[in-house]
Amino acid sequence: MDSLTVQDAVRRSIMTEKSAMDFYRLGARHMKNDRARQTFELLAREEREHARMFHDLYTGDDLSDFDTLMEQEPAAGDWLTDLEKNLFADFDDRKAMELALEKEKALAEHLKKMADRFDDPEVKAVFLKNVESTDAHYQMIEAEYARLMGMVHDTDVDTFVRE
């Protein structure tokens, strides 16, 4: 059906996680709200760990060792281009979180479509594992965004119902 191999899927996942890590690192440097900044710092660390998991599975010889790869300058791409455009405009924590939500949602949709393209269960599993982590990040950002905006989030419902 498709010529993408397991190793191609793993390599793409490594680079996707690195792009997301770079996005969150750069965004965190510009956050004014401490908790919003901490959320982006946490997301950057998690993206790095996801990349490590995929890097450990990668058998190709075209990538640097993990630490060197993660410390390379961010590659131009979707995630960073949109963030950099916003950094020079009227960047604020709210807009950074909205952009992160948009990126995570689009990434999850893309990864689901990629998983559907393959019959090979190993390739499908690589993409679906990435979908799970992307969905978890979306939920984390959504909860922090709600807190930042003074909104009630699903994670707060029990608190408000009991009061």
QUINOR-V42539 format. One record per backbone hydrogen bond with DSSP energy under -1.0 kcal/mol. CO is the residue of the C=O (numbers start at 1). NH is the residue of the N-H. E is the energy in kcal/mol with one decimal. If there is no record, write none. Layout:
BEGIN
CO_NH_E ; CO_NH_E
END
This chain:
BEGIN
5_9_-2.4 ; 6_10_-2.6 ; 7_11_-2.7 ; 8_12_-2.6 ; 9_13_-2.0 ; 10_14_-2.3 ; 11_15_-2.2 ; 12_16_-2.3 ; 13_17_-2.5 ; 14_18_-2.2 ; 15_19_-2.2 ; 16_20_-2.2 ; 17_21_-2.5 ; 18_22_-2.8 ; 19_23_-2.2 ; 20_24_-2.5 ; 21_25_-2.6 ; 22_26_-2.5 ; 23_27_-2.6 ; 24_28_-2.4 ; 25_29_-1.5 ; 27_30_-1.3 ; 33_37_-2.7 ; 34_38_-2.8 ; 35_39_-2.2 ; 36_40_-2.1 ; 37_41_-2.6 ; 38_42_-2.5 ; 39_43_-2.5 ; 40_44_-2.4 ; 41_45_-2.1 ; 42_46_-2.5 ; 43_47_-2.7 ; 44_48_-2.1 ; 45_49_-2.1 ; 46_50_-2.5 ; 47_51_-2.5 ; 48_52_-2.2 ; 49_53_-2.2 ; 50_54_-2.1 ; 51_55_-3.1 ; 52_56_-2.6 ; 65_69_-2.5 ; 66_70_-2.6 ; 67_71_-1.4 ; 77_81_-2.9 ; 78_82_-2.0 ; 79_83_-1.6 ; 80_84_-3.1 ; 81_85_-2.0 ; 82_86_-1.7 ; 83_87_-2.1 ; 84_88_-1.3 ; 89_91_-1.0 ; 92_96_-2.3 ; 93_97_-2.4 ; 94_98_-2.5 ; 95_99_-2.6 ; 96_100_-2.4 ; 97_101_-2.7 ; 98_102_-2.3 ; 99_103_-2.6 ; 100_104_-2.8 ; 101_105_-2.4 ; 102_106_-2.3 ; 103_107_-2.5 ; 104_108_-2.5 ; 105_109_-2.1 ; 106_110_-2.4 ; 107_111_-3.0 ; 108_112_-2.2 ; 109_113_-2.1 ; 110_114_-2.5 ; 111_115_-2.7 ; 112_116_-2.0 ; 114_117_-1.0 ; 115_118_-1.2 ; 120_124_-2.5 ; 121_125_-2.3 ; 122_126_-1.8 ; 123_127_-1.8 ; 124_128_-2.6 ; 125_129_-2.3 ; 126_130_-1.4 ; 127_131_-2.0 ; 128_132_-2.1 ; 129_133_-1.7 ; 130_134_-2.1 ; 131_135_-2.8 ; 132_136_-2.1 ; 133_137_-2.0 ; 134_138_-2.2 ; 135_139_-2.1 ; 136_140_-2.0 ; 137_141_-2.7 ; 138_142_-2.8 ; 139_143_-2.2 ; 140_144_-2.1 ; 141_145_-3.0 ; 142_146_-2.3 ; 143_147_-2.1 ; 144_148_-2.9 ; 145_149_-2.4 ; 146_151_-3.3 ; 147_150_-1.2 ; 153_156_-2.5 ; 156_160_-2.1 ; 157_161_-2.7 ; 158_162_-2.0 ; 159_163_-1.1
END
